[in-house]
Amino acid sequence: MGLAGLIIVLLVVAFLLRLEFIFYIAYVCIGIYALSRWAVPHALKQLRIRRQFTDHAFLGETITVHLRWHNIGRLPLPWVEYTESIPPGLRIGEPVQQVFTLAGRQERDSSYQVLAGRRGYYCLGPLRLTVGDLFGLVGGKKGYLESDYLTVYPKIVPLTRLGLPSRLPFGTIASRQRLFEDPARPMGVRDYHAGDSQRHINWKVSAHTDHLLVKRFQPAISLETAVLLNLHKADYQQRDWLFHAEWAITTAASLAAHLIEQRQPAGLITNGIDPLLRSGDAEELQFNEDSGRLMQQQESESSPPTSLPPPIPPPIPPRNGRDHLMKILERLARIESDSTVPFNQWAVTACLNLSWGVTILAITPNGDEATCHALHRLVRSGFNPILIVVEGDHNFGLVRERARRLGFRAYNVTSSSNLDLWRQPNRQPNL
């Protein structure tokens, strides 16, 4: 029998026996019940909760999440029970749940820690809470705190030097750099010489002077580098595709970080997918139940089937500065491998908006003929590609020789031990 039933019984007995003492007990019970019914929801409305933490972290960092509780009303909260949802991939120790009392106008802090053990975009929360009265007369009233999001950057292998060929333009780093003519900076005309490109002939002026003249351009050095990251799933060995795709992302993050630390403009172009850009609305984000990471849209059972390849994210143009590096790392934190566009069909069109003479670090699982010919087309377009293969290849000498004949260099970077060669200031990888 609940309190309402007890009150009814007391009132019936009081009317039958005409006992004032029983009337008094019934009135007290009615007052306590009415007060509890009004006070608990009112006190819950006066409760303010904030979740404070650093929402971006590097791999391996431990993040402390603070929960700030503030009862701005005069009524106390006799008991508050809460449970915080934490992704399994971030959780340290036992689940976060607690019961405490909060007096009127009181503030309280609680905290827990999570470990950034794997790159990704994670959801912290929601926090679900229940409040009730002192006597347990009213069923607990429920509330919640909306989720916040944590970005874990990919692993960065610190580099003090890249083993790039000295003939490539690489900013102010000491090397034998070539000067290029910038087509966007004309500076007059000169007589035509054998071997000059017909695209540079100034036909209008040549018609007035009756002999061929070509445009002159101001000399310039390309200081920009673009990381071209291939995450097309079918290009990877199916047995270990996930491992090699993660290593490709680590390599891209390490190279971008090193370039920008050297005050060189760097950008990112990838044919992977960014689930956050695809979802659009934060309410539509879906997270993997096992890891807690933001998952691809097609992983959801509610997603309609489609034969079209998923859209790839827009390129991040080469820039410098720490803010720009964080933008690249955020993209790499969320990016996933998928069946998008094969590298040999995508590489050339992906670089159309880059400046002439840009160095392109093409990170891809293998150096087959199709890949090398795609990079050769970039060479003919005026770029300076470098092939970085992330899967092991015992015949990589053939790939290196094929790349040399087609006008670019190739490296096989399969683990951090290969990048160690680039960390040593007096050594270069085998060419």
Helices and strands as residue ranges (DSSP letters): H 3-17, H 20-45, E 47-52, E 56-57, E 62-71, E 77-84, E 96-102, E 107-115, E 120-124, E 127-132, E 141-145, E 148-152, E 180-191, G 198-200, H 203-209, E 213-220, E 225-229, G 233-235, H 241-261, E 266-270, H 275-279, G 282-284, G 297-299, E 316-319, H 322-334, H 343-350, E 359-364, H 369-380, E 384-389, H 396-406, E 409-412, H 416-423
